[in-house]
């Protein structure tokens, strides 16, 4: 029984690694395009695009010199209950997701509440 439990724990750990979630320093995010990562950084600003139903959070510097963007689209956007990105400015955030690029800048799209932890 003990061997089966050990095997199960080992298998679960390998599966988590296979999922590709790697913890990285936010300054290295541009090196991880198309990887699924977890990183932390301070929110430095943001913008709401009402027509597109998107909230953008800028991290690691002021726009357009920020490190990366968190993109929150519907339906996840309505679950966060964020009235304005200004209320989050200065807060630290942990985000997990696939790194993509838009307009030459890295971004992570958030589709689930579990991807974003605001401290």
MOTA-V77698 format. One record per residue. SS is DSSP state (alpha for helix, beta for strand, coil for the rest). PSI is psi in whole degrees, 0 to 359 (NA if undefined). OMEGA is omega in whole degrees, 0 to 359 (* if undefined). Layout:
# MOTA-V77698
ss:SS psi:PSI omega:OMEGA
ss:SS psi:PSI omega:OMEGA
This chain:
# MOTA-V77698
ss:coil psi:318 omega:181
ss:alpha psi:321 omega:178
ss:alpha psi:320 omega:179
ss:alpha psi:319 omega:179
ss:alpha psi:316 omega:178
ss:alpha psi:316 omega:178
ss:alpha psi:317 omega:180
ss:alpha psi:316 omega:179
ss:alpha psi:315 omega:179
ss:alpha psi:317 omega:179
ss:alpha psi:317 omega:179
ss:alpha psi:319 omega:179
ss:alpha psi:319 omega:178
ss:alpha psi:321 omega:179
ss:alpha psi:321 omega:179
ss:alpha psi:320 omega:177
ss:alpha psi:323 omega:180
ss:alpha psi:333 omega:178
ss:coil psi:341 omega:173
ss:coil psi:13 omega:180
ss:coil psi:116 omega:182
ss:beta psi:137 omega:176
ss:beta psi:127 omega:182
ss:coil psi:162 omega:171
ss:coil psi:136 omega:184
ss:alpha psi:330 omega:180
ss:alpha psi:345 omega:180
ss:alpha psi:10 omega:188
ss:alpha psi:325 omega:181
ss:alpha psi:344 omega:178
ss:alpha psi:357 omega:187
ss:alpha psi:33 omega:178
ss:coil psi:135 omega:180
ss:coil psi:6 omega:174
ss:coil psi:152 omega:172
ss:beta psi:120 omega:186
ss:beta psi:166 omega:169
ss:beta psi:134 omega:179
ss:beta psi:165 omega:179
ss:beta psi:148 omega:179
ss:beta psi:166 omega:178
ss:beta psi:138 omega:177
ss:beta psi:124 omega:184
ss:beta psi:356 omega:179
ss:beta psi:188 omega:180
ss:beta psi:181 omega:184
ss:beta psi:145 omega:176
ss:beta psi:127 omega:176
ss:beta psi:88 omega:187
ss:alpha psi:318 omega:182
ss:alpha psi:327 omega:180
ss:alpha psi:354 omega:182
ss:coil psi:49 omega:182
ss:beta psi:139 omega:170
ss:beta psi:131 omega:178
ss:beta psi:132 omega:174
ss:beta psi:125 omega:180
ss:beta psi:135 omega:183
ss:beta psi:142 omega:173
ss:coil psi:34 omega:178
ss:coil psi:166 omega:181
ss:coil psi:147 omega:179
ss:coil psi:135 omega:6
ss:coil psi:15 omega:182
ss:coil psi:20 omega:182
ss:coil psi:162 omega:179
ss:coil psi:312 omega:180
ss:beta psi:172 omega:183
ss:beta psi:140 omega:168
ss:beta psi:126 omega:181
ss:beta psi:121 omega:180
ss:beta psi:111 omega:181
ss:beta psi:166 omega:173
ss:coil psi:147 omega:6
ss:coil psi:352 omega:182
ss:alpha psi:326 omega:183
ss:alpha psi:318 omega:181
ss:alpha psi:337 omega:178
ss:alpha psi:332 omega:182
ss:alpha psi:337 omega:180
ss:coil psi:38 omega:178
ss:coil psi:115 omega:179
ss:coil psi:318 omega:182
ss:coil psi:140 omega:176
ss:alpha psi:337 omega:180
ss:alpha psi:330 omega:179
ss:alpha psi:345 omega:179
ss:alpha psi:351 omega:183
ss:coil psi:131 omega:180
ss:coil psi:353 omega:179
ss:coil psi:149 omega:177
ss:beta psi:146 omega:182
ss:beta psi:142 omega:169
ss:beta psi:130 omega:181
ss:beta psi:141 omega:177
ss:beta psi:134 omega:177
ss:beta psi:179 omega:181
ss:beta psi:130 omega:180
ss:beta psi:122 omega:174
ss:beta psi:183 omega:182
ss:beta psi:141 omega:175
ss:beta psi:126 omega:180
ss:coil psi:31 omega:179
ss:coil psi:4 omega:180
ss:beta psi:141 omega:176
ss:beta psi:150 omega:177
ss:beta psi:158 omega:174
ss:beta psi:123 omega:177
ss:beta psi:130 omega:180
ss:beta psi:123 omega:181
ss:coil psi:356 omega:185
ss:coil psi:141 omega:180
ss:alpha psi:329 omega:183
ss:alpha psi:346 omega:180
ss:alpha psi:342 omega:189
ss:beta psi:122 omega:177
ss:beta psi:112 omega:181
ss:beta psi:128 omega:183
ss:coil psi:NA omega:*
